């Protein structure tokens, strides 16, 4: 069984920067980590969602969101978040992206690769 660290990245670059950010992120992750999967979606959360609270009551926000999955080799997992953060900082400046929300989580998974003829 091959182990990988799977990262889920949810971000909101803003409508004006959405497509350029998606294309650049897909190119970056494919070049340096072998590939990624993305879903165009819409996310809803409270303005205070980054805090730990028993109840969230701040304004409700709904934005077009990009959800990306990328599975990396365990030896690259340690530096993945730092490298991704640096790349998103560059994209923020280049594409004038808002990034009002960025969520990154990881988990160790078993990777099964199948070739179907």
Secondary structure, DSSP 8 states (H G I E B T S, - for coil): -EEEEEEEEEE---GGGHHHHHHHHHHHHHHHHS--EEEEEEEEEETTTTS--SS--S-EEEEEEEEEEEEE-HHHHHHHHHHHHHHHHHHHHHHT-----EEEEEEEEEE------
